[in-house]
Amino acid sequence: MKAVAVTKFEGTPELMELPKPTPGPGEILVHLGAASVNPYDWKIMNGILDGKMPHVFPLVLGVDGAGVVEAVGSGVSRFTVDDSVFGQFIHAPVGIGTYAEYVVAPESLAIAQRPRGMYNDQAAVVPTAGMTALVALDQLALTKGQSVLIIGAAGGVGSFAVQIGSNAGVLTLAAARPAHRDFLHKLGASRFLDSTSSHLAEDVRIGYPDGVDALLDLAQTGPEFERTTALVRDGGVIASTRGAVTEALLTSRGLRGVNVDMNPKTELLDRLTAMYSTGNLRIPVEQKIPLAAVPDAVARIREGGNRGKIAITI
């Protein structure tokens, strides 16, 4: 099978011909139709899980994917051959990824039936970004009419968070680059803010002089993050996907806060599926690239700043 993999940590991704895997007990073999690009892919490639989980090389990249079950191992009960599925496929040993024509994975992972009307390229971009956004908003625990400032709103997680928050009646203030204004308004953002402007803080305070109820920061760390938390009202709540929330920061401002740690679950995928099936979730596929183009696109993709999600068609 064709796959994009590296032969060592921090290696250069290459398009390779690798053996087609075979499912073991409790595993399913999925013929992939699409995968998606996540920042976590590069972290795995650079060894973030080295010493924490076993790895295999060549290490096939990718954690999210969608396709059709081609075979099942003994003991499998959740899926049958020809089921259309999508989900997050990362498991031990790390390196059996989704930038490939086939992937094997335990059926116990966060893998679900692909909903009717959702194409493979759409389904493949949902799992990591969608589940992270859902968990983040669950942890913020906002109610209808409250406000949240989302930094990095145009990216994968942000584009889901804007929609999920807006659907719940939360006022979403979406901060991103000016080119993403229309995109975010179409997703339901209550207000767009230019994240590159030196007047960002002033613009927020004009509408919310006492501060917003919450901050979901998908981009900043350190002093930048701390300065942005000043836009949250006393007693408000902050969340970071970059590990930027510290106990000292919370104590000094009397805030609640959390570093978002998403534990993938099929239940989360089912909730996202329900939103999609009722017309309340747009899948933000903004670019599609073929598997063969991934090695050449890696450097550009890793620079970030992309809008929505990039799907890899297989």
N, C-alpha and C positions, 0 to 999 in steps of 0.2 A: 504494500500500500504506500501511497505518497503521504509524507508528513513533514512538518517543519520542526526541526529539533536542533539542539546544541550537543556537542560532544564533551563539554566541560562547563563548570560554572563560569559565568561571564564570557562564554564563548559567543561566536557569531552564528546566528540562526541560519540553517541551510535547509533546502528542500532535499529530502532523502527518500530512498526507497527502502522501506522497512517491512518485516514480516507482518502479515495480518494476524492480529491477536485472536485467541480462542478463549471463550468464557469458562471460568472455573466454577466450582460450586457456589451458588448464591450470586453469581454475576450475570450480567447481560452484555451482549455484543451489539453495539449500535452502529449502523451505517450512517455516518454523519452527512447532513446536507448543508450545515453551516456551523461556524463557531463565532466567537466574538472576542474582541480585543479588550483586555483589562489591564490597568497598571500593575495588578498583582502578578500578571504573567512575567513581567520583567524582574520583579522581586524574586520570584521563584528561580528564574534563570540565573540571577546573581547570587543565589544561595541563602535566601532568607530562612529557609526551612532546614538547612544543613545542620546536622546534629540533633534535630528535633524529629525528623521522619526519615526513613530510608529513601534513597533515590536510585533510579536506574538511568543509565546512559546507553545510547543517545537519549537525551531527555526531551520528549515531545512536549512542546509548549501548549498552553491553553487549558482553561478550567471550565468554560461554559460551552455548551453545544446543544444542537437539536438534530434529530434524525429519526430513523426507523429501526426498531429492534429487529435484528437479523437472526439472532440465536440466543438461547438462554441456557444457563448451566443448571445442574441438578439443584433442586430445592427452591428454585425461584417461584414465587407466588404472586408478586405484584404485577408482573408484566408477561405478555406473551408475544410470540413472533408476529411482526407486522404492526405492533403498537407504535404510534407516533409519539415521541417523547422529547422533553427538553429538561435541562437542569444543570447543576454544578457537579462536575465529574471528578474533582480532585480527591485522591485517596492515596494511601500507601500501597506500593512505593510510588513516590512522586516521580513523574516523568512519563506517565501514561496519559498524555494530554489530548486535547480536542483539535489541535491544529493538524488534523489527520483525516484520512478517509474513514477510519474505523476507530472506535475506542471501546475498551471493556471497563466495567465498573460494577461494584456491588450494588444490588438493587436497593439496599438500605440507604443510599445517598439521597440528597435532595434532588430527586428526579421525579417528574410528574408527566401525566398525559398532556400532550400539546392540544390546546383548545381548538375547536373548529374555527376555521377562518384565519388562523395565525400561521403565516408561512415560516419555513425554517429559519430564514435570515432574521425575521422578527423575534422568533422564540429564542434564538441563540443569544440575543443581546439582553434578555430579561434577567437571568438568574442572579449574578453577583450584584449588578448595579441596582436592580429592582428590589432584591431582598435587603440590601444595605440601606436603601432609602426608607423602606418600610420599617425596618428595625429602628432606625434613627428617629423617625417620627413617633413610633410607639414609645420610645424612651423619653422624648420631649413631652409627651402626654398633654398636648395642647387641646383646647376645646374650641368649638365654633366661635368665631369672632376674635380670637386671639391672633397675635401677629408673630411671624418668624422671618428673620433675615437670613437668607441662604447665600453664602459666599461660595462662588464656583458653581453657580446654578445651571450653567449651560452644558456641563459635562454629563457623563453617563449617570452617576448617582443623582446629581442635581436635577436633571431633566425628569427623572422619576419623582423626586421629592417635591418638586413644584406641583406636579399633577396630583399626587396623593394628598398633599396638604390642602390644595385648593378644593379638591373633591370633598374634603372633610369640613369645609367652611372656614379653614384657617386662612388668614390674610398673608399671602406669600410675597415678600419683598425679595426679588431675584436680582442679585448682583453678579454681573458678568461684563465681558467686553461689549462695546457698543454694537458690533456687528451682529450680536445675538439678541438684540431687543425684540424684533418681530417674532423670532422663534420662541422666546420665552412667554411673550404675551399669548401666542397661540396655544401654549401649554396650560394657560390659566393663571399666569402670574398676576397678582393684584397690582404690582408696581415694578417697573424695571429701574435698576440703579447701575450706573457706570462704575464698574469696579476699578477702572484705571484713573478715575477722576480724583483730584485732591480734595474735592468737595463732597466725597461720599458721606462722611460722618455728618456734615452739615445738612445734606439732603435727607438723611434719615431723621435727624432731629427736628426738621421742619414739620414732618408729619407725625412724629412721635417724640415730643419734647421730654417726656418722662422715660423714654426708652421703649424698645420693642419687648415683647414678652419672651422671645427666645432667639437664639442664634444657632444656626446649623452651619458650621464652617467645614468645607470640603477641600480647602486649599491652603490655609495659612497655619503657621506654627510660630512659636516664640513671641517676640515683641509685637509682631504684626497681629497675631491672634489676640494677645492681651489688650492691645489698643482697641480692637473691634469689640471686645466684650464690654467696653465702656458704653456701647450703644444699647445695652440690655438694661432694663429697669431693675432696680433693687428687688431682690427676691425672685428674679427671673431664672431662666434655665438656659444652659449652653451645652452644645454637643460638638465634638470634633471627630472626624474620621482619620485624623493625622496624629492622634495621641497627644494633643496640645493642652488638654484640660488637666490642671494640677490642683491638688488639695489647697495649696497656698492661695491660688487665684480664687477659688470658690470661697474660702474663708474671708479673704479681704473684701469681697463684694457682697457677701451674703447670698450667693447664687447656688442653685442646684446645677449639677453638671455631670457629663458622662463622656468617656471616650468610647465611641461606637465600636463594638466588637460583635460582628454579625456571625451567628451560629446558623449555618444553612439548614433549613428544614423544608420538607415537602409542604407543610402547612402554609409556609410563607408563599411558596409558589402557587398554591391553591388560592390564596387570597388575591394575588396578582392576576391570576387567571379569571377570577370572578369579576374583578374590575374591568378587565379587557372584554369579557363576554357581555357585560352590560353597557359597553360603549364609553366607559369612564377612564380608559387608559390608552393613550397613544404610544405606540412603540417607536422610540426616537432613532430609527436607523437612518443615519445621515450620510453614510458612505459604505460601499460594498467593494471588496477587493478579492480577487481569486487567491487560492492557496499558493499558487506559484509566485505571486507578487509579494507575499509577506516578507521574505528575507530582505528585499530591496526597500520595503516600506518601513522596516523596523525603526531605523534612526529617526525618520520623520514622525512616526507615530509616538515615539517615546518622548518627543519634545513637548507633548501635551498641547493644551489649548484647543483641542478638537471640540466640535459641537455634537451633542448627542452621542451615539454609539457607532462604532465601526464593525461591520459584519464581514466575516470571511466566508465566501461561498465555496463549497467543496463539490 
